[in-house]
Amino acid sequence: MDIKQLRYFVEVAKHRSVQNAADALFVSRQCISKSIQNLERSINHDLFLRSNEGMELSEAGMKFYSRAEEIVSAFDDLSSEMRSCDVIRTNLNICIPETLQSFYQRKIDEFEDKYKNCLLNLTVCKDARAHDLFSKREVDLIITWNDQSNTKYVFDTVTLYEPYVAMSKKNPLSRKKKVTAEDLKGLKHVYYSDGYPKNLFMKFFSKEDALVMDDMLMIYSLIYENKAVFPLPGIAVTNFVKDIVYLPVEGYSGNAFGTKAMVSEEVLMNPLKKTLCVALINKLKEAV
Protein backbone atom coordinates (compact mmCIF):
# COMPACT_ATOMS: atom_id res chain seq x y z
CA MET A 1 0.00 0.00 0.00
CA ASP A 2 1.32 3.45 -0.90
CA ILE A 3 0.10 7.03 -1.09
CA LYS A 4 -0.58 6.81 -4.84
CA GLN A 5 -2.91 3.83 -4.35
CA LEU A 6 -4.73 5.66 -1.57
CA ARG A 7 -5.10 8.78 -3.71
CA TYR A 8 -6.49 6.80 -6.64
CA PHE A 9 -8.92 4.98 -4.32
CA VAL A 10 -10.20 8.24 -2.79
CA GLU A 11 -10.77 9.80 -6.24
CA VAL A 12 -12.68 6.77 -7.53
CA ALA A 13 -14.84 6.80 -4.39
CA LYS A 14 -15.58 10.51 -4.84
CA HIS A 15 -16.41 10.24 -8.54
CA ARG A 16 -17.97 6.74 -8.37
CA SER A 17 -16.22 6.16 -11.68
CA VAL A 18 -12.78 4.96 -12.74
CA GLN A 19 -12.88 7.07 -15.91
CA ASN A 20 -13.88 10.27 -14.10
CA ALA A 21 -11.16 9.72 -11.48
CA ALA A 22 -8.62 9.13 -14.24
CA ASP A 23 -9.67 12.38 -15.96
CA ALA A 24 -9.39 14.32 -12.68
CA LEU A 25 -5.90 12.97 -12.00
CA PHE A 26 -4.69 13.15 -15.64
CA VAL A 27 -3.76 9.48 -15.75
CA SER A 28 -5.06 6.56 -17.78
CA ARG A 29 -8.10 4.48 -16.86
CA GLN A 30 -5.91 1.36 -16.95
CA CYS A 31 -3.51 2.89 -14.42
CA ILE A 32 -6.35 3.58 -11.96
CA SER A 33 -7.91 0.13 -12.41
CA LYS A 34 -4.62 -1.70 -11.87
CA SER A 35 -3.83 0.36 -8.78
CA ILE A 36 -7.24 -0.37 -7.20
CA GLN A 37 -6.88 -4.10 -7.94
CA ASN A 38 -3.41 -4.16 -6.34
CA LEU A 39 -4.71 -2.27 -3.30
CA GLU A 40 -7.64 -4.67 -2.81
CA ARG A 41 -5.28 -7.60 -3.15
CA SER A 42 -2.85 -6.20 -0.57
CA ILE A 43 -5.56 -5.74 2.11
CA ASN A 44 -7.57 -8.82 1.09
CA HIS A 45 -10.86 -6.88 0.75
CA ASP A 46 -13.07 -5.74 -2.12
CA LEU A 47 -13.44 -2.00 -1.67
CA PHE A 48 -16.03 -1.42 -4.37
CA LEU A 49 -19.27 -2.94 -5.59
CA ARG A 50 -19.01 -2.76 -9.36
CA SER A 51 -22.04 -2.38 -11.64
CA ASN A 52 -23.06 -0.79 -14.92
CA GLU A 53 -24.20 2.24 -12.96
CA GLY A 54 -20.73 2.84 -11.52
CA MET A 55 -18.54 2.10 -8.52
CA GLU A 56 -20.12 2.02 -5.07
CA LEU A 57 -18.15 1.56 -1.87
CA SER A 58 -18.50 -1.83 -0.21
CA GLU A 59 -18.90 -2.11 3.56
CA ALA A 60 -15.13 -2.58 3.84
CA GLY A 61 -14.64 0.30 1.40
CA MET A 62 -16.68 2.70 3.54
CA LYS A 63 -14.56 1.89 6.61
CA PHE A 64 -11.40 2.25 4.55
CA TYR A 65 -12.45 5.51 2.87
CA SER A 66 -12.55 7.78 5.93
CA ARG A 67 -9.02 6.86 7.00
CA ALA A 68 -7.64 6.92 3.46
CA GLU A 69 -9.05 10.41 2.86
CA GLU A 70 -7.44 11.67 6.08
CA ILE A 71 -4.07 10.20 5.13
CA VAL A 72 -4.12 11.67 1.59
CA SER A 73 -5.15 15.09 2.95
CA ALA A 74 -2.45 14.99 5.65
CA PHE A 75 0.15 13.97 3.06
CA ASP A 76 -0.79 16.89 0.78
CA ASP A 77 -0.70 19.33 3.71
CA LEU A 78 2.73 18.10 4.77
CA SER A 79 4.10 18.35 1.22
CA SER A 80 2.80 21.91 0.93
CA GLU A 81 4.27 22.93 4.29
CA MET A 82 7.67 21.49 3.47
CA ARG A 83 7.81 23.22 0.08
CA SER A 84 7.04 26.61 1.59
CA CYS A 85 9.00 26.24 4.83
CA ASP A 86 12.19 28.34 4.99
CA VAL A 87 12.97 27.77 8.67
CA ILE A 88 14.59 24.41 7.97
CA ARG A 89 16.96 25.89 5.38
CA THR A 90 20.51 26.27 6.62
CA ASN A 91 22.21 29.62 6.04
CA LEU A 92 25.75 29.38 4.69
CA ASN A 93 27.68 32.64 4.35
CA ILE A 94 30.57 32.43 1.91
CA CYS A 95 32.96 34.94 0.39
CA ILE A 96 35.12 34.77 -2.75
CA PRO A 97 37.42 37.34 -4.38
CA GLU A 98 36.16 39.26 -7.40
CA THR A 99 39.00 37.73 -9.40
CA LEU A 100 37.64 34.21 -8.78
CA GLN A 101 33.93 34.79 -9.28
CA SER A 102 33.78 34.06 -13.01
CA PHE A 103 35.86 30.89 -12.55
CA TYR A 104 33.64 29.44 -9.81
CA GLN A 105 30.19 30.96 -10.45
CA ARG A 106 28.81 28.10 -12.56
CA LYS A 107 29.71 25.55 -9.88
CA ILE A 108 28.17 27.74 -7.18
CA ASP A 109 24.94 27.82 -9.23
CA GLU A 110 25.03 24.02 -9.57
CA PHE A 111 25.47 23.66 -5.81
CA GLU A 112 22.45 25.90 -5.15
CA ASP A 113 20.34 23.90 -7.60
CA LYS A 114 21.25 20.64 -5.89
CA TYR A 115 21.11 21.68 -2.22
CA LYS A 116 17.72 23.34 -1.84
CA ASN A 117 18.01 23.03 1.95
CA CYS A 118 20.91 25.49 1.92
CA LEU A 119 20.40 29.25 1.71
CA LEU A 120 23.70 30.42 0.24
CA ASN A 121 24.66 34.03 0.94
CA LEU A 122 27.53 34.98 -1.37
CA THR A 123 29.75 38.03 -0.87
CA VAL A 124 32.13 39.01 -3.67
CA CYS A 125 34.93 41.42 -2.75
CA LYS A 126 38.69 41.94 -2.63
CA ASP A 127 40.66 38.98 -1.29
CA ALA A 128 41.93 41.04 1.63
CA ARG A 129 38.36 42.03 2.51
CA ALA A 130 37.36 38.34 2.50
CA HIS A 131 39.98 37.68 5.19
CA ASP A 132 38.73 40.65 7.16
CA LEU A 133 35.15 39.29 7.12
CA PHE A 134 36.44 35.85 8.07
CA SER A 135 38.44 37.17 11.02
CA LYS A 136 35.33 39.02 12.25
CA ARG A 137 33.32 35.76 11.96
CA GLU A 138 30.91 37.36 9.51
CA VAL A 139 31.30 34.52 7.00
CA ASP A 140 31.50 30.74 7.39
CA LEU A 141 33.77 30.00 4.45
CA ILE A 142 36.10 31.91 2.17
CA ILE A 143 37.86 30.85 -1.00
CA THR A 144 41.12 32.74 -1.18
CA TRP A 145 44.25 33.17 -3.26
CA ASN A 146 46.31 33.92 -0.19
CA ASP A 147 46.08 32.00 3.10
CA GLN A 148 48.34 34.66 4.70
CA SER A 149 50.40 31.81 6.22
CA ASN A 150 47.44 31.30 8.57
CA THR A 151 47.13 27.55 8.04
CA LYS A 152 45.02 27.00 11.17
CA TYR A 153 41.77 27.57 9.29
CA VAL A 154 42.81 26.19 5.89
CA PHE A 155 40.42 23.30 5.34
CA ASP A 156 41.40 22.23 1.83
CA THR A 157 43.11 23.22 -1.40
CA VAL A 158 40.41 23.88 -3.99
CA THR A 159 42.14 24.49 -7.34
CA LEU A 160 45.81 24.13 -8.25
CA TYR A 161 47.08 26.47 -10.94
CA GLU A 162 50.20 27.49 -12.84
CA PRO A 163 51.60 31.04 -12.89
CA TYR A 164 51.10 32.98 -16.13
CA VAL A 165 52.27 36.35 -17.34
CA ALA A 166 50.32 38.81 -19.48
CA MET A 167 52.26 41.00 -21.93
CA SER A 168 51.79 43.10 -25.01
CA LYS A 169 52.15 41.52 -28.44
CA LYS A 170 54.75 44.26 -29.01
CA ASN A 171 57.03 42.48 -26.53
CA PRO A 172 59.45 40.14 -28.38
CA LEU A 173 58.83 37.47 -25.70
CA SER A 174 55.19 37.27 -26.79
CA ARG A 175 56.22 35.07 -29.73
CA LYS A 176 57.32 32.31 -27.35
CA LYS A 177 54.99 29.55 -26.15
CA LYS A 178 56.38 29.69 -22.62
CA VAL A 179 58.69 31.95 -20.65
CA THR A 180 60.90 31.59 -17.60
CA ALA A 181 61.56 33.94 -14.71
CA GLU A 182 64.99 34.51 -16.26
CA ASP A 183 63.32 35.71 -19.48
CA LEU A 184 61.34 38.25 -17.49
CA LYS A 185 64.32 39.74 -15.66
CA GLY A 186 64.83 43.40 -16.44
CA LEU A 187 61.19 43.93 -17.40
CA LYS A 188 58.99 46.18 -15.31
CA HIS A 189 56.40 44.14 -13.41
CA VAL A 190 52.97 45.28 -12.32
CA TYR A 191 51.00 43.36 -9.70
CA TYR A 192 47.33 43.39 -8.75
CA SER A 193 47.05 44.05 -5.02
CA ASP A 194 43.56 42.56 -4.38
CA GLY A 195 43.45 44.75 -1.28
CA TYR A 196 46.90 43.79 0.04
CA PRO A 197 50.05 45.96 0.18
CA LYS A 198 51.90 43.15 -1.67
CA ASN A 199 50.93 40.53 -4.25
CA LEU A 200 51.49 36.83 -3.47
CA PHE A 201 53.55 36.47 -6.68
CA MET A 202 56.05 39.16 -5.66
CA LYS A 203 58.23 36.70 -3.74
CA PHE A 204 58.65 34.60 -6.89
CA PHE A 205 58.93 37.30 -9.55
CA SER A 206 60.85 40.57 -9.78
CA LYS A 207 60.37 43.10 -7.00
CA GLU A 208 62.72 45.71 -8.42
CA ASP A 209 60.90 48.84 -9.50
CA ALA A 210 57.61 46.89 -9.35
CA LEU A 211 54.20 48.51 -9.29
CA VAL A 212 51.36 47.26 -7.07
CA MET A 213 47.97 48.53 -8.18
CA ASP A 214 44.30 47.99 -7.33
CA ASP A 215 43.02 49.28 -10.69
CA MET A 216 42.80 46.47 -13.25
CA LEU A 217 42.06 48.88 -16.10
CA MET A 218 45.26 50.79 -15.36
CA ILE A 219 47.20 47.51 -15.20
CA TYR A 220 45.97 46.44 -18.63
CA SER A 221 46.67 49.90 -20.00
CA LEU A 222 50.33 49.52 -18.95
CA ILE A 223 50.49 46.04 -20.49
CA TYR A 224 48.87 47.19 -23.74
CA GLU A 225 51.39 50.03 -24.04
CA ASN A 226 54.20 47.49 -23.40
CA LYS A 227 55.30 49.36 -20.29
CA ALA A 228 55.03 46.35 -17.94
CA VAL A 229 54.32 42.63 -17.70
CA PHE A 230 51.67 41.24 -15.38
CA PRO A 231 52.11 37.94 -13.46
CA LEU A 232 48.77 36.32 -12.66
CA PRO A 233 47.30 32.90 -11.84
CA GLY A 234 46.46 30.71 -14.82
CA ILE A 235 42.85 30.26 -13.68
CA ALA A 236 42.39 34.04 -13.68
CA VAL A 237 42.95 34.09 -17.45
CA THR A 238 39.28 34.04 -18.38
CA ASN A 239 38.77 37.15 -20.51
CA PHE A 240 41.30 37.50 -23.30
CA VAL A 241 42.16 41.06 -24.30
CA LYS A 242 43.05 42.04 -27.85
CA ASP A 243 46.78 42.49 -28.53
CA ILE A 244 47.71 40.96 -25.16
CA VAL A 245 49.08 37.43 -24.81
CA TYR A 246 49.09 35.14 -21.78
CA LEU A 247 52.05 32.80 -21.41
CA PRO A 248 52.74 30.08 -18.81
CA VAL A 249 55.85 30.67 -16.71
CA GLU A 250 58.17 27.69 -16.32
CA GLY A 251 60.37 26.93 -13.34
CA TYR A 252 57.86 26.91 -10.49
CA SER A 253 56.81 23.26 -10.51
CA GLY A 254 58.10 22.89 -6.94
CA ASN A 255 55.73 25.57 -5.68
CA ALA A 256 52.15 24.40 -5.23
CA PHE A 257 50.02 27.36 -6.27
CA GLY A 258 46.40 26.85 -5.33
CA THR A 259 43.26 28.53 -4.08
CA LYS A 260 42.40 27.63 -0.50
CA ALA A 261 39.15 27.06 1.37
CA MET A 262 39.16 28.45 4.89
CA VAL A 263 36.37 27.30 7.22
CA SER A 264 35.44 28.83 10.57
CA GLU A 265 35.59 26.92 13.84
CA GLU A 266 31.83 27.41 14.30
CA VAL A 267 31.15 25.57 11.05
CA LEU A 268 33.44 22.70 12.01
CA MET A 269 31.41 22.31 15.21
CA ASN A 270 28.11 22.24 13.28
CA PRO A 271 27.69 18.87 11.50
CA LEU A 272 25.10 20.13 9.01
CA LYS A 273 27.04 23.27 8.04
CA LYS A 274 30.27 21.29 7.81
CA THR A 275 28.61 18.78 5.48
CA LEU A 276 27.34 21.61 3.26
CA CYS A 277 30.77 23.28 3.21
CA VAL A 278 32.45 20.03 2.19
CA ALA A 279 29.84 19.54 -0.55
CA LEU A 280 30.41 23.10 -1.83
CA ILE A 281 34.20 22.75 -1.78
CA ASN A 282 33.99 19.45 -3.68
CA LYS A 283 31.70 21.09 -6.24
CA LEU A 284 34.14 24.00 -6.70
CA LYS A 285 36.95 21.51 -7.28
CA GLU A 286 35.14 20.50 -10.48
CA ALA A 287 35.72 23.95 -12.00
CA VAL A 288 38.08 23.92 -14.98
Secondary structure, DSSP 8 states (H G I E B T S, - for coil): --HHHHHHHHHHHHHT-HHHHHHHHTS-HHHHHHHHHHHHHHHTS--EEEETTEEEE-HHHHHHHHHHHHHHHHHHHHHHHHHH--TTSEEEEEEEEHHHHHHHHHHHHHHHHH-TTEEEEEEEE-HHHHHHHHHTT--SEEEES--TT-GGGEEEEEEE--EEEEEETTSGGGGSS-EEHHHHTTS-BEEE-TTSSS-GGGGTS--TT-EEES-HHHHHHHHHTTS-BEEEEGGG--S--TTEEEEEEES-TTS--EEEEEE-HHHHT-HHHHHHHHHHHHHHTT--
